[in-house]
């Protein structure tokens, strides 16, 4: 029984490190934090960090996978709750909660994409693999007949959402940030009509 506890504890520590890495990379960027900072955020020593990940880049990869997996799960929840009309509801959530939350709790798609764009091919390949899973989830159950049309709509919607949040977070004036958020929501609501 003791060995089982240790394995569970090891898995929990790894998950804590991944969650901490996700928060740190979203808030500070890849170059904004080192292994010591990641370990501290996770509540472990740097040695314990290296017991789970051989480098900061490996933890970054795990944070990307975890973050996009969370997005995929979120999309499926919205689809289950709102059916075919899930996009406008998702846009409302995204342009409000995900725009105004602390960056550490923001969406990995919005926060990590610029970091991934500056990364090497291996990281971009991991991101692409996970993004395709998000696209598949978002396209599921679509009433559109052409897969290309569905994919285009999903890509446009995701790009609008992450661009809208990025733009709204960048302005100082909250009224302008709200105007940006409302514009994105209105476009996506009108698409559903």
Secondary structure, 3 states (H helix, E strand, C coil): CHHHHHHHHHHHHHHHHHHHHHHHHHHHCHHHCCHHHHHHHHCCCHHHHHHHCCCHHHHHHHHHHHHHHHHHHHHHHHHHHHHHHHHHHHHHHHHHHHHHCCHHHCCHHHHHHHHHHCCCHHHHHHHHHHHHHHHHHHHCCCCCCCHHHHHHHHHHHHHHHHHHHHHHHHCCCHHHHHHHHHHHHHHHHHHHC
